[in-house]
Amino acid sequence: MKVSVIGTGYVGLVTGSTLADLGNQVVCLDILEEKISMLNSGKSPIYEPGLDELIKKGLKNKNLIGSTEIEQNIRNTDITFICVGTPSDKNGNIDLSYIKSASSTIGRALRDKSEKHTVIVKSTVIPLTTEEVVMPNILKKSGWKRENLGIGMNPEFLREGSAIHDAQNPDRIVIGFADDVARKTLKELYDPYKCTKLECSPRTAELIKYASNSFLATKISFVNEIANMSNIWGIDFQEVAEGMGLDSRISAEFLRAGAGFGGSCFPKDVKALAAAAKNSKVESLILKATLEVNDIQPKIIVKMAEERLGVIKGKKIAVLGLAFKPETDDVRESRSEIVISELIEKGANVVAHDPEGMPNFKKLIDVKMTPTPELATEKADCVVIMTEWDIYKNLDLESLLKRMNGNVLIDGRRTLNAKEADKVGFDYKTIGLG
């Protein structure tokens, strides 16, 4: 099938490269020439394990190409995926400006096309967006009759750091269709996948995505709240989590306590769903609490450091981990941003390290960074681990302690073994360990 993908961000690149790997003819479209140049040279504009290799493979077998010639390439394909950003405004409401722009571009492109065409929204959008924003905009700009246009919504369920695996081994595919044209096109496109395929309306597909992310975010905040109780009552939350996870209704997934969730999805999606509910005069108390607990967690990390150091002002504090999770360079809504901002505000001399996230984090806070964790922790009074990269899991704790001026080790992600850290001589503290 001939496929065009609008947007060469995280979702667009993974969608395009994996569909090309299935044998489809895919063109990834973007207005930014530098991103398209990188793509056509075999390099991904973002860090995602396995993505560079998949892009190179697609280019080599001529199933994948990037282009800034957007309208022409849309006309030459059977199906177009909208994979543009849907950021939040200051009140948490979803910003649909990129969605509107993409749908207008598609509409203009289809003016000169006579064959049927299918447009699928893959960006995360609030319910009714596909039917009440995207479809009318395309029809207006194209001048098409409704029966010639296939419209659908097909949410992605990709985890940064394992997105290629998730795309190639989905546990379910949600096919939201507004007509039989979109339904047949998506069924044909996804026929190679043997997982469960749920067929529904576009608005249902839109809410499935938001409900899924919001539930997982709520689970994380609930776990962190229980872990905070564990700190006070002298209980090891890992043992609590183990007992909870044995219940098949709960499962062991997303039961890790820590500094809270971040990234491009959970914070934005919870805010957008809460805002959409408020605009529709529906109370969303759980979503509000989920966000409030998540905002508290990184501040607890700072408080732990302050309690152990006594005075933060003038102390050197090494923060290890800037990306919101390992195996990504994504620093959006990173909990490290809150921790570092508060430490600097309190007068700390902060030095940071991250294997992939430093260039992106530098755009948020101009903090001193080092090329290795060893340099960052040299003569540090306190070390704070904020991302569970393997390089931090495998730290030589004895060597780390010798390099430091102090012995305070705050583990914001429960990355290390607490007993080993205590044995070496660290004043070790983490969330959920009383």
C-alpha positions, 0 to 999 in steps of 0.5 A, a space after each residue: 500500500 502507498 502510505 504518506 505520514 505527516 509529521 516526522 516526530 516520534 510517532 510519525 517516524 516509528 509509524 512510517 519506518 515500521 509500515 515500510 518494514 512490512 513492505 508498504 511504500 511509505 513517504 514521511 512528510 515534514 516542513 522542516 528540511 533538516 529533519 527530512 535531510 537527516 531521515 534521507 541520510 539514514 539518521 533519525 532526528 530523535 533517539 529511539 533504539 533500533 530506529 536508525 537501523 530500520 530507517 536505513 533498511 527502508 531507504 535501502 530497499 526503497 520502501 521509505 523516503 522523506 520529503 518536504 513536497 507534502 501535497 504532491 506526495 499525499 495525492 500519490 498515496 492511498 492513505 495518509 496518517 496525521 502524526 503531528 503534535 498536540 501540545 497543551 496550553 497553559 490551562 491543559 487544553 489540547 492545542 489543535 493548531 497542528 491538526 487543523 493545519 495538517 487537515 487543511 493541507 490534506 484537503 488542498 492536496 486532494 482537490 486534484 485527486 479523483 480516486 478515493 483517499 483515506 485519512 487516519 488521525 494517529 495523533 492523540 486528540 480529544 473525542 470528536 476531533 476526527 469527526 468534527 474538526 479533521 473531516 469537515 476541514 478536509 471536505 471544505 478545503 478539498 471540495 470533495 463529496 463525503 463518499 470519496 473520503 475515508 476518515 478514521 482514528 488509529 491511536 498509537 500505544 508506543 512506549 519510548 525506549 521500546 517503540 519499535 518493538 511495540 509497533 511491530 508486536 502490538 498487543 491490540 490495534 484500535 481501528 476507529 472508522 467513520 465509514 467503510 472506506 477507512 475500515 477496509 483500508 485499515 484492515 488491509 494495512 494491518 492484516 499482517 498483525 495477528 493481535 486483537 483488532 478492535 473496531 469502533 467509532 473514531 470518538 471511541 478510539 480517541 477516548 480509548 487512548 486517553 483513558 489508557 494513558 490516564 489510567 496508567 498515570 493514575 496507577 503511578 500516582 496511587 503507587 507513589 502515594 502509598 510509597 510516601 506512606 511507607 516512608 513514614 511507617 517504616 515499610 519497604 514499598 517493594 514488598 507492598 508492591 509484590 503483594 499487590 502485584 500477585 492479584 491478577 486484577 491489579 498486575 505487577 505492571 506500573 507498581 514502581 514508586 519514584 519521582 513521578 511520571 513525565 514525557 510527552 504523553 502521560 502529563 499532557 494527556 491527563 491534563 487534556 482529558 481533565 480539561 476536556 471533561 471540565 469544558 463538558 461540565 464533567 467532574 474529573 476528581 481522580 485526574 486532578 488528584 493524579 496530577 497533584 500527586 505527580 507534582 509533589 513527588 520531585 519535591 520530595 526528592 529535594 526535601 530528602 536531600 535538604 534533610 540530609 545535607 542540612 543546608 543545600 546552599 553552596 553544596 555540590 549536588 550531582 543529578 544523574 539522569 535528565 531524560 524522563 525515562 531510560 532509552 530516550 532523549 526526551 526531556 519533556 515534563 522530566 521530573 529532573 527539571 523540577 528537581 534541578 530548578 528547586 536545587 538551584 533556587 536553594 543555592 546548590 551547585 548542580 552538575 548533571 549527566 545523562 547518556 542521551 538527554 543533555 542536548 535537549 535538557 540544555 534548552 530547558 535549563 542551562 545547567 553544568 553538564 559533564 560527559 561522564 557520571 564520574 566527572 559529575 560526581 567528583 567531589 559531590 556532597 550529594 548524588 541524586 539519581 533521576 533516571 534508571 539508565 543501566 550506566 547508573 545501575 552498574 555504578 561502582 558504589 565504592 569508587 563513587 563514594 571515594 570520589 565524593 566529598 559527602 555520602 548522601 545518595 538520593 535514589 529517585 527511581 529506586 535504581 540501586 540496591 539499598 542494602 548494598 548502598 548502606 553497606 558501602 557507607 552511603 546515607 541512602 534514601 529513596 521513595 518507599 523505603 521506610 
